Amino acid sequence: MHGGTVDFKGCITHGPWGASDGEEWVYKPENFIRKIIVNYRAVVIDSIRFQTGEIESSWFGVPCSSGESDTISINYPLEYLVSISGTFGSFDEYDDVVKSLCFKTNVTSYGPYGTNSGTAFSYDSKGGMILGFHGRAHQYLTAIAFM
């Protein structure tokens, strides 16, 4: 499954990039994203979760206890997400999983997390901001898209 642009419940989305298998998830908060928590290993993104203020989403994917975890703190309204890039490809018995992610705000960049191998994807909001995410996951993060 490769990126495109679709109307997703009133929002324009970009993606998804990755596989068409796994459980579908959506994170479309009412407020702005303040934190992104990425759980990853050297070769794959295991899971991701988001936080707006005190409200934290569930994990999308399964956190790996032997992996690393990093929390990206976004100082909204002075800082906000403007661009995301990464790669997807085969891992273990799966045809496609998200293998790397890199987040860029109007202030700085975070990542890359995971390994920069496979098929590359990127999205730049071109003067706007990224307000939400959706994708698919099972044991790993299998696809990701942005709104």
C-alpha positions as CSV (number, residue, x, y, z in Angstrom):
1,M,0.0,0.0,0.0
2,H,1.5,3.3,-1.0
3,G,0.7,6.9,-0.2
4,G,-2.2,8.9,-1.7
5,T,-4.6,11.7,-0.6
6,V,-8.1,10.8,0.6
7,D,-10.8,12.5,2.6
8,F,-10.9,10.8,6.1
9,K,-14.0,11.8,8.0
10,G,-13.7,15.5,7.2
11,C,-9.9,15.6,7.1
12,I,-7.5,15.4,4.2
13,T,-5.0,12.6,4.8
14,H,-1.8,11.6,3.2
15,G,-0.8,8.0,3.0
16,P,-1.0,5.3,4.2
17,W,2.5,4.0,3.7
18,G,3.1,0.4,4.5
19,A,1.0,-2.8,4.5
20,S,-2.8,-3.3,4.2
21,D,-2.8,-5.9,7.0
22,G,-3.2,-5.3,10.7
23,E,-5.8,-3.6,12.8
24,E,-6.8,-0.2,11.7
25,W,-6.3,2.7,14.1
26,V,-7.0,6.4,14.1
27,Y,-5.7,9.2,16.3
28,K,-7.5,12.5,15.6
29,P,-7.3,14.5,18.8
30,E,-9.5,17.5,19.6
31,N,-6.4,19.3,20.8
32,F,-2.9,19.6,19.5
33,I,-0.4,16.8,19.8
34,R,2.1,17.5,22.7
35,K,4.0,14.2,22.8
36,I,4.8,11.3,20.5
37,I,6.2,8.2,22.1
38,V,8.0,5.8,19.7
39,N,8.9,2.3,20.7
40,Y,11.5,0.8,18.3
41,R,14.3,-1.5,17.7
42,A,17.3,-1.1,15.3
43,V,15.3,-2.7,12.5
44,V,11.6,-1.9,13.0
45,I,9.1,0.5,14.6
46,D,7.2,-1.7,17.2
47,S,4.6,0.8,18.3
48,I,3.6,4.5,18.7
49,R,1.4,6.5,21.0
50,F,0.4,10.1,21.3
51,Q,-0.5,12.6,24.0
52,T,-2.4,15.9,24.1
53,G,-2.2,17.5,27.5
54,E,-2.9,14.8,30.1
55,I,-4.7,12.5,27.6
56,E,-2.6,9.7,26.3
57,S,-3.7,7.4,23.5
58,S,-3.3,3.6,23.6
59,W,-0.3,2.0,21.9
60,F,-0.7,1.4,18.2
61,G,1.4,-1.8,17.8
62,V,2.9,-3.8,20.7
63,P,5.7,-2.2,22.7
64,C,8.8,-4.4,22.8
65,S,10.4,-4.7,26.2
66,S,13.8,-5.2,24.6
67,G,13.4,-2.2,22.3
68,E,14.1,1.5,22.9
69,S,11.5,4.1,23.7
70,D,11.8,7.8,23.0
71,T,9.4,10.6,23.9
72,I,9.2,13.6,21.6
73,S,7.9,16.7,23.5
74,I,6.3,19.3,21.3
75,N,6.0,22.8,22.7
76,Y,2.8,23.9,21.1
77,P,1.9,26.7,20.1
78,L,5.5,27.6,19.6
79,E,6.3,24.3,18.0
80,Y,4.2,21.9,15.8
81,L,4.6,19.0,13.4
82,V,5.2,20.0,9.8
83,S,6.8,17.0,8.2
84,I,7.2,13.2,8.6
85,S,9.4,10.7,6.7
86,G,10.3,7.1,7.0
87,T,10.7,3.8,5.4
88,F,8.7,0.5,5.2
89,G,9.7,-3.0,4.1
90,S,9.7,-6.6,5.0
91,F,10.6,-7.9,8.5
92,D,10.3,-11.4,10.0
93,E,7.4,-13.1,8.2
94,Y,5.7,-9.8,7.4
95,D,5.8,-8.3,3.9
96,D,5.6,-4.7,5.0
97,V,6.1,-3.0,8.4
98,V,7.2,0.6,9.2
99,K,11.0,0.3,9.6
100,S,11.9,3.9,10.4
101,L,10.3,7.3,11.3
102,C,11.6,10.8,11.4
103,F,9.5,13.8,12.7
104,K,10.2,17.4,11.9
105,T,8.6,20.4,13.6
106,N,8.9,24.1,12.6
107,V,11.7,24.2,15.2
108,T,13.8,21.0,14.9
109,S,13.9,17.3,13.8
110,Y,13.5,14.1,15.8
111,G,14.9,10.8,14.8
112,P,15.4,8.8,12.7
113,Y,14.0,5.9,14.8
114,G,14.5,2.4,13.5
115,T,16.5,1.5,10.4
116,N,16.6,3.6,7.2
117,S,16.0,0.7,4.8
118,G,13.2,-0.3,2.5
119,T,10.9,2.0,0.5
120,A,11.1,5.6,1.5
121,F,8.1,7.9,2.1
122,S,7.7,11.5,3.2
123,Y,5.1,14.1,3.7
124,D,5.6,17.9,4.1
125,S,2.6,20.0,5.2
126,K,4.0,22.9,3.1
127,G,3.2,25.7,5.6
128,G,0.5,23.8,7.5
129,M,0.7,21.4,10.4
130,I,0.0,17.7,11.0
131,L,-3.0,17.3,13.3
132,G,-3.5,13.5,13.5
133,F,-2.5,10.1,12.4
134,H,-4.0,6.8,11.3
135,G,-2.7,3.5,10.1
136,R,-2.6,-0.2,10.8
137,A,-0.8,-2.3,13.4
138,H,-0.4,-5.8,14.8
139,Q,2.7,-6.9,16.5
140,Y,4.5,-4.0,14.7
141,L,3.4,-0.7,13.2
142,T,2.4,-1.9,9.7
143,A,1.2,1.4,8.1
144,I,1.0,5.1,8.9
145,A,-0.8,8.1,7.4
146,F,-1.1,11.7,8.4
147,M,-3.9,14.3,8.6
